[in-house]
Amino acid sequence: MPILRPGDTCWRTAAATRAAVLMDNEAYFAAVAAALATARHSVLLLGWGFDPRTRLFPDGFDADDDPDEVGRILVERACALPGLDVRLLVWKSALPIAASQEFFPHKARRYFEDTPVKFRLDADVPFGGCHHQKVLVIDDAIAFCGSGDLVVDRWDTPGHLDVDPRRIMPRLNFHPPRHEVMAMVDGEAARALGDLVRARWLRATGESVAPPPRREPAPGDDPWPAGVEVHLHDAEVGIACTAPAWRGEAGAQEILRLTLECIQRAERTIYLENQYFASPIVTEALARRLAEPNGPQVVLVTTGVAPSWFDRMTMDRARAMMIWRLRAADVYGRFRAWWPVTSSGVAIIVHSKVTIIDDCVIRISSANLNNRSGGFDTEAELCVEARDPAAQAQAARLRNTLIGHFLGCTPEDLGEMTAACGGLIEGIDALNRAGRLQPLKPKPLTAIGELIAAYHLGDPAGVGDSWRPSHRRDILRRAARDPAHAAAWDDPRV
């Protein structure tokens, strides 16, 4: 049975003639700049955050009205092509979050006033929820989806240098090293993501938007950025979503279902790269596989300490409980959790959301491994099931590239060491002599920390438990024991 099943583990499947994975925002921002330069009909964006001052090619210097600021590029492109429809739909973030971003994206409304760019803030979520989808679609011909937002503190290179003057922000301060991953597709997969954005726009604004005319690749007019390597050809792409059950809408839990199915089907390795790890449902699914004598290895790469106080209070405390649970289940020594640092020990913020199962499944997502990404916020991801040897080789290379860039080695080095040592964990251990991947060691919890972790405060699983933490704890416990209960938190009868 295929792992991608529309209406169950994904929203829709669609063909992509070409697909690529963009590691870190140096690659993503450059691809965005190249794709925007070819836009003819439409530019559609969904974002958790957006700052028009974001520079696509930062150079270590900052000045007013830099020509590579994404807001300026969008306005100039829309003015140059009067028929170009540019629409940006960004979450109307809560004031504490907006304050941490200098009140962007709220200020972006003024930035785009009296311009052809249509900018809207989307507050159509349950109280406490957020729109977390990160999707950019150009002419329904090229589309991006993954972890990255066009925000001033997100640009970095795979080198994750200790000090990089290009990580400059508008106030001339610098942000720390940061790891992101985006996927790029063309063909029908890009058009399907365009449908996803248009459906969100209709719900948020009441305005129906027609899809643009089809734009087929042609000599001299290929929208695919010339500098982006194609990793997969003629791939079937699954688009999976999360949406809350709210205001008569059924909601969507496709990403959670896909995660559980991937864990169940894994034979050799489960590679998880994610900002958070706080879902007891996912944790119990992994624990069951670790308890099997011949189950898969599980490798988790995450941020050592969350950068915000709220996430340290909520996500880090819950993560400690999850890590202890998996270590208790790991009777055969097949689980490792690491956090990356630069060559001199500076912590790298891991904001990516990647899952690679064996050499068979590649998932690039906006969804975290926490409760709210399974049923409370809106999320979007792309998934490819590699079925032929060439695609499977690319899946293995992608995993080795991601891990290798943290270790400071090539994917070939890691592949050879994994084969020589007999497993991915053993290969990583052999190449990690410089300690670029640090073992995650959760600190003991205080009484308050145990309370926050037990009730998953700040991390609702759905609308039905958003203000009922005791209900949340009970439902999550049942769902962790039996994934068939995973949808029960939004059933009013529970």
N, C-alpha and C positions, 0 to 999 in steps of 0.2 A: 504494500500500500504506500503511495507517495506520502511524503511528509507534509507537503503543501496541499491543503485541501480548502478551497474557498468556502467561506462560511463557518469554518472550524478553526484551523490553524493559520489561516490568512484571510484577508479581505478579498483579494483578487490575485490571479496570476497573469502575467503578460510577458511577451517575448522582448528581449533586448538583443539587438544585433551586436552591441558592444557594451561591456561593463568594466568598470575600473574601481579600484579602492585607493582613496587618497589619504595617505598617512601624514597627519599633522597639517596645520592650517596654512603653512607656506604653500603646500600643493593645492589645497582647496581654494584659497583666495586667488592664486594665480589662475586656476581653472575658471573661477567665477569671472574674473576680469576678461579672459579670452572669450568665454561664452557670451557675456553681455555685449561684447563688441560685435557679435554676429546677430544679435536679437533683431527680428524683423516684425513680429506680431505681438508677442506678449512676454511679460516677465511677472511671475507669480511667486510670492514668498510667504511661507509660514515660519514664524520664529517664536521662541521663548523670549528672546531679547533681540534688540536691534539698535545700533547706534550709527547714524549716518556719517559720523566722523571716522569710522573704521577704515584704516588704510589697508589696501590690498597688497601694496609693495612697500612696507615701511623700510626706511633707510637709516634710522638712528637719529634723524632730525625731524622736528615737527614745526609746522608753520600754519598760520590760518589759511583755510581753503586749499589744502593740498590737492593736487590734481588726481591723486589715486584714492581719495576718499570715496567710499562706495555711494554715499548720498549724492555727491556731485556727479559721479559717473551716471547714476540713474537719471538724474534730472537732465543732464546734457544729452543723454541718449534719447529720452522721451521728447525733448524739445527738437532734436534733429530729425526725428521720425514722428510726425504728428499722428500716424496711425498706430504707434506702439502703445500697447495697453500695459501699464506698469501698476501692479497692485501688491501692497505689502500688508499682511495681516499678522499682527504681533500681539502676544498676550498683554493685557492690561495688568501689569504686575502690582502686587500689594505694595503699599507705601514703604515699608521697611526694605523690601527688595529693591524697589525703584530708587530709594535713597542710596543704596550701595552702588548704584550705577549712575550716579549724578542725575537721577530722575529721567534717564533715558530708559525705555523708549518714549515716555510721555512727551518729552521735549521734541521728539521727532515730528510730532504733528505740526508744530510751528515751522520746523525746517522745511517741510514740504508744502506749506501754504502757498497758494498762488503759483503752483507748478503743476505739470500734467500728472505727476505721480500721485496715485490714490493710496493714502496711508490710513489704516484703521487700527484701533486698539480693540481687542476682543476680550470682553469680560464674561462671555457666555460659558461659564463653568460653575460648578457647585462652590459654595463658600469654602475657602481653604484649598481649592483645587487650582490647577494651572494648565495652560496650553503649553505643552512641551514638545510639540512636533517641530522638526527643523527640516524644511523642504524648500527647495528652490527649483522652479521649472521655467525653462526658456523655450518659447515657441512650441511647447509640447514635443520638442525634439531632443532636448537635453534636460536631465533632471538630476538633482543631488538630494541625498537623504542620509542622515546620520546624527552625529553628536554636536556638530558645529553650528554656532550662531555667528552672525556678523556683528561682533562686539569688539570693543577696543582692547580687551585684555585676553584675547584668544590666539593671537598669531604666535607661531613658533616653528622651528625646524626639527627634523628628526634627530639632529645633533643635540638638542636640549642643552645648550651651552650654559655653564655656570653664570656667566654674565654675557648678555647679548643686547647691545644698544638698539637693535631693531625691535625689541619688545617694548617700545616706547608708547606711552599713552598721552592723551591730549594735554594733561597737566605736567608733562615732561617727567613723570615718574615712570618706573618700569615694573612690569608684572613678572611673576616667577615663571619658570619653565612649565609648559602645559602640553598635554598629549591629547589629540583629537583624531577621529577617523570618520571620513565621509565616503559614501559610495556614489558613483556617477553611472547613469544608464542612458541609453537612447531608445529609439523605436517605440513600440507599443507600451513598454514599461514607463517611459517618460510621459506618454500621453495619459496613462492610468494615474500617475501621480498628479498630473494636471487636473484630472477629474476629482481627485481627493481635495486639492486646494479649492477648486470651484465649489465643491459641496460645503466646505468650511465657510467660504465667503458668503454663500447663500444663507447659511444658518446665522452667521454673525451680523449680516447687514440687510438681509431680505432681498438682496439684489442678485439676479441670475446673470451669469456670465457665460457667453457662448465660447466653445473651444475655438482656437485659431485654426486656419486652414492647415492641412497637412504639409509639412515641409520635409521632403525626402532629401537625404544626402546627395549632393551632385558635385561634379568636378568644379572646383573653385568656390563652392558654397557649402562646404561641409561644416556643420555647427560643432562637431567634435573638436575640442581644443588640440592643436597640433602637438603640444608638448606632453600630452597625457598618454601614457602607455595603456593599451587595451589588455586587460588581464583575462577576460572571459569573452568568448565569441558565441553568438547564437544561444544565449542562456535563457532559460525560463526563470523569471523573477517573481517571487512571491512578495506581495505587499501586505504586511500585517499591521494591525492597529490596536490601540487601547482607547476606549472612550467610556465615560461614566454613564451608568444607567440613570437617566435624569430627565425630568420634564417630558415624560412619555416616550423617550428614546430607550431602546433596548440596551444600548451600550455595546461595548466590544471588549473581549478578553483574548483576542487572537494571539497576542504576543506571549501572554502567560501560558496558554495552551501549547504554543509552539515550543516554548522553553521546556516545559515538562516532557513533551514528546521527544525532543532532542536528547534530553538527559536519559530517558528510558532507552532510546535506541543506540546510544553511544557504545562502541565496542572497545576502543583503545584509549582515546584521549578526549577530554572535555576542557577546552581552553576558554576561560572567561576573563574578559578585560572590561572593567566597569568602575564607574565612579563610586557606587554604593554596593553594599552586599548586606541586605537587611530583611530579606524575605524568608519567613519560616517555611513557606510552601516549597520554595526552590531548595532551601537547605535540607529539608527532609527527603526530597527526591534525590539529592546528591548523597545524603547519608545512606539511603538504601542501596545505592550503587556501590558506595565504598565498602559496605558490609559484605558484598558478594566476593567470594574467593577469586574470581577471575573478572572482576569488573574493571571499568576504565580508570585511568589516572585522571585526576582533577587538578588543574592549575588555575589559580585566581591571581590576577594582577590588578591592584587597586591603589588608591591614594593612601599614603601612610596616615595622615591626619587631615580631616576635612578643613578647608580654608575658612569656612564661616562658623561662627559660634553656634548658630542654630543647628547646623549639620553635625557639629562635634557633639552637641548635647543629645541629638536624636539618632542620627544614622550611625555614628561611631559607636555609641553604646549598644544599640541593637546588633551591630556587626560583631561586637565582642561575643555576644551570646551565640551568634551563628557560627563563628569560628570555633568556639569551644565545642559546640555540638558536633561539628565535622571532625574535629580532632579526636573526639571520643569515639566516633564511628569508624575512624580510619585504622582499623586493626591490621591492615595489610600494608600500611605505609604508602598509600597512593594519593595523598592530598598534600598540596603545598599552596600557601598564600604568601604573596610577595608584594612589596611596594618599591617603586624605582627611585633611584637618586642619580644625580649627575656625577661626573668623574670626581668632583671634590665633596660629594655628599649632600648637595642641595636637593631637597625633595622635589620630585616632578609631580604636578597635579595630573592625575589620570581622569580625564573627563570623557573618554571614549566609552562606547558601549558595543562590544564585539563579542560574538560567540562563534567558535569554530569547533565543530564536532568531527572527530577523526580527520579524514581528508575529504569529507562528504558534504558538509553543510557550512556555509558562510553566512553569517548574519551581521549586518551593520545597522545600528538602531539608535533611536533617541531614548530608549527605555532603560531605566536603571533596574538593578536587581533588588528592588524594594517593593513594598506593598502598593504604594500609590501608582506606580508605573504599571501595575497589573489590572487596575480597575477604577482609579480615581481621577488621574490626569489624562490628557490626550497624548498619545505617542504614535510614532510611525517608524517602520523599519523595512529594510529590504533583505530578502533571504534568497539564496541560490542553493539548490541541491545539486552538487557536482556528481554527474552520472557517468562521465567518460574519463579515461585516463588523463587527458590533457587538463580537464577542469579539476580533477582531484590533485594533480601535481601543483596547480596554481593554489589550491586551498592549503596544501601543506607548505608551499613557499610563503604564502601570506602569513600564516601562523609563525613560521620561523623568522620572517622579516620583522614582525611585530616584537617578538621576544628578543630577537637578535639586536634590534636597535636599542633596546634597554641595556643589553649586556655589552654592547660595543663590538659585536661580531657580525659577520655576514650570515645570511640565511643558509648558505652552503656549509659554513662552519657548524652551525647548530644542527643541520640535517645530518651531516656526517657523524657528529658526536652522539646524536640521539641513536643513530643506527649502531654505532660502535658500543654504546653503553647499554642498549636494550630498552630504552624508554625516554620519553620527553623529560621527565623530572631528572633522571640521571644525567641526561645531556646538559640540562641547565645547570645542575650542580657542578658539573665538570668545568663549565665555562664561566662560572660566576665567582672566580677567584678574587676579583677586584671588589666584590660586594655591591655591584651596581643594582642588584635586586636584593632588597633587605627582607628577611622573614617578618611577616606580620605577627606581632606579639601583643594581643589585646591586654590592656591594663585591667587589674581587678576593679570591679564596679563598686561604687558606694551604694548605700541604701537607696538614694535618690536615683542613681544610675540604673539599679536593678528595677526600680519602679518604671522608669521611662522605657527600658528595654522590654519588660514583661508586657506592657500595654501598648507598645509601639506608638508612643505619643509623638505626634507630628507626622505620622506615616499611615494615614487611613488606607484601608483596602478597598473602600467603595463609599458611595453616598450613604448607604444604610448604616455605616458604623462611624461616620466622620465625627460625630459628637458623642459616641457611645464606646469608650475605650474598653469597658468590660465585655461588651458584645463583640468587639473586634478581637479581643484575646481569645474568646471562646470559639468564634468562627474560624480564626486562623489555626487554632489547635486542631479543630476537626478537619480543616482542609489539608493541614500538614500530614495528618494521619491517612487521609483518603482524598486524593486530588479531585474526586468526583464532587466534593463539597466546595470546590474553589469558587463557584459562582454564587454560593449561598448568602454572602454578605449583602447582596443587593435584593434579596428576596424579602419583602416586607413581612412574610409569615414567619420568618426565622426569629 
